[in-house]
Amino acid sequence: MRRRVTETSTDELYERFPHLRKIDLLWGSPECRKFLFMLMTDTRGGTRQGFPREHGATIMALLLEHDRCFPQFEHVVSPHDQRWGNDMRRKEWR
């Protein structure tokens, strides 16, 4: 597996969640941005527990770093990014 060169350390994240090593394979692609964004978004209808704070912060740092290094992908929208669309919770607040 190739190692990406980033400012953000992923050692503890990958130790706890080895399947997230996929980030290294996707780094520098629009798919990586979509994957990182998806990890930070509830795509399970409210049943997602989320990551422990320190690992969530690492994922967010990776997302921000990816956007900084590859700005051409910053506006790639994940199919799960519906938070401003026809979300029923949004309609309830009107």
C-alpha positions in Angstrom: 0.0 0.0 0.0 1.4 3.4 -0.9 1.7 6.0 1.9 0.4 9.4 1.4 2.4 12.3 2.7 0.2 14.5 4.9 0.4 16.7 7.9 -2.2 14.8 9.7 -1.1 11.7 11.6 -3.4 8.7 11.0 -1.6 6.1 13.1 -4.1 6.0 16.0 -7.1 6.2 13.6 -5.9 3.3 11.6 -5.0 1.3 14.6 -8.5 1.6 15.9 -10.3 1.5 12.5 -8.0 -0.5 10.1 -10.6 -0.4 7.4 -10.1 3.3 7.1 -6.7 2.7 5.5 -8.7 3.0 2.4 -8.1 6.7 2.7 -4.5 6.2 1.7 -5.5 4.4 -1.5 -8.1 7.1 -2.4 -6.0 10.2 -1.4 -5.9 12.8 -4.1 -9.1 11.7 -5.8 -12.7 13.0 -5.7 -13.6 9.6 -4.2 -11.4 10.3 -1.2 -13.3 13.6 -0.5 -16.6 11.8 -0.9 -15.5 9.0 1.5 -14.1 11.5 4.1 -17.3 13.5 3.9 -19.4 10.4 4.2 -17.5 9.4 7.4 -18.5 12.7 9.0 -22.2 12.4 8.0 -25.0 10.3 9.3 -25.9 8.1 6.4 -27.8 5.5 8.5 -31.0 7.4 9.4 -29.9 8.5 12.8 -28.5 5.1 14.0 -24.8 6.0 13.4 -22.9 6.3 16.7 -20.1 8.4 15.3 -16.4 8.3 16.0 -14.7 9.0 19.3 -13.8 12.7 19.5 -10.1 12.3 18.8 -10.8 10.1 15.7 -13.5 12.4 14.4 -11.1 15.3 14.7 -8.5 13.3 12.7 -11.1 12.6 10.0 -12.1 16.3 9.9 -8.5 17.3 9.7 -7.9 14.9 6.8 -11.0 16.3 5.0 -9.7 19.9 5.4 -6.2 18.9 4.4 -7.5 17.1 1.3 -9.6 20.2 0.4 -6.5 22.4 0.8 -4.2 20.1 -1.3 -6.8 19.3 -3.9 -9.2 22.3 -4.2 -10.5 21.0 -7.5 -12.5 18.4 -5.6 -13.7 20.6 -2.7 -17.1 21.1 -4.2 -17.6 17.4 -5.1 -20.9 16.6 -3.4 -21.5 13.2 -1.8 -24.8 11.5 -2.6 -25.4 11.6 1.1 -25.1 15.4 1.4 -28.8 16.1 1.5 -28.8 18.2 4.7 -30.0 21.3 2.9 -32.4 19.6 0.5 -35.8 18.1 1.1 -34.9 16.9 4.6 -38.0 16.4 6.7 -36.3 17.7 9.9 -35.6 21.0 8.1 -39.3 21.3 7.1 -40.4 20.7 10.7 -38.6 23.9 11.8 -40.6 26.2 9.5 
